[in-house]
Amino acid sequence: MAALGGDQVTATVEAKLKADILAAIGRTANEDMKTVLLLTFGVFESLIARLDAMAADEQGLREAVLNGHAKHHDRDHNWIDEQIAHRHEAADERRWVRTKMAAEAEAIKDAKEDAREARNAVIRLIVVAVASSAASILGVLWLVKDI
């Protein structure tokens, strides 16, 4: 017996299923039930025919399932594949960026600290100058008072 392809297997199973359903309907004694079952069977055959037609039109099925996004879907899959392929390089880049950002943050912190130290040095210089000037003025006044 030759091996059957996927479509042949599906057709064989479908034919057997139809035969079994029709045999079961044939054994039904109630004519009203038989009518309902035959109508239901007709609806199922119609649905199967539509599904077969949709499966045959792969591009139409893609458009229906992806709701008009088929072009972007393929592009997005390609982008995701590229990201996965380069994930190690991207991790190295992110590590470099984090290191660079941390160094810049540290440099800003150091610059603020340096500016604070410079400001404090200027304030100390002004205080020393004012104190020295005050001492000099007091010393001159003390000397002048004796003259």
Secondary structure in CASP SS format (residue, H / E / C, confidence):
PFRMAT SS
TARGET T0000
AUTHOR 0000-0000-0000
METHOD secondary structure of the structure
MODEL  1
M C 1.00
A C 1.00
A C 1.00
L C 1.00
G C 1.00
G H 1.00
D H 1.00
Q H 1.00
V H 1.00
T H 1.00
A H 1.00
T H 1.00
V H 1.00
E H 1.00
A H 1.00
K H 1.00
L H 1.00
K H 1.00
A H 1.00
D H 1.00
I H 1.00
L H 1.00
A H 1.00
A H 1.00
I H 1.00
G H 1.00
R H 1.00
T C 1.00
A C 1.00
N C 1.00
E H 1.00
D H 1.00
M H 1.00
K H 1.00
T H 1.00
V H 1.00
L H 1.00
L H 1.00
L H 1.00
T H 1.00
F H 1.00
G H 1.00
V H 1.00
F H 1.00
E H 1.00
S H 1.00
L H 1.00
I H 1.00
A H 1.00
R H 1.00
L H 1.00
D H 1.00
A H 1.00
M H 1.00
A H 1.00
A H 1.00
D C 1.00
E H 1.00
Q H 1.00
G H 1.00
L H 1.00
R H 1.00
E H 1.00
A H 1.00
V H 1.00
L H 1.00
N C 1.00
G C 1.00
H C 1.00
A H 1.00
K H 1.00
H H 1.00
H H 1.00
D H 1.00
R H 1.00
D H 1.00
H H 1.00
N H 1.00
W H 1.00
I H 1.00
D H 1.00
E H 1.00
Q H 1.00
I H 1.00
A H 1.00
H C 1.00
R H 1.00
H H 1.00
E H 1.00
A H 1.00
A H 1.00
D H 1.00
E H 1.00
R H 1.00
R H 1.00
W H 1.00
V H 1.00
R H 1.00
T H 1.00
K H 1.00
M H 1.00
A H 1.00
A H 1.00
E H 1.00
A H 1.00
E H 1.00
A H 1.00
I H 1.00
K H 1.00
D H 1.00
A H 1.00
K H 1.00
E H 1.00
D H 1.00
A H 1.00
R H 1.00
E H 1.00
A H 1.00
R H 1.00
N H 1.00
A H 1.00
V H 1.00
I H 1.00
R H 1.00
L H 1.00
I H 1.00
V H 1.00
V H 1.00
A H 1.00
V H 1.00
A H 1.00
S H 1.00
S H 1.00
A H 1.00
A H 1.00
S H 1.00
I H 1.00
L H 1.00
G H 1.00
V H 1.00
L H 1.00
W H 1.00
L H 1.00
V H 1.00
K H 1.00
D H 1.00
I C 1.00
END
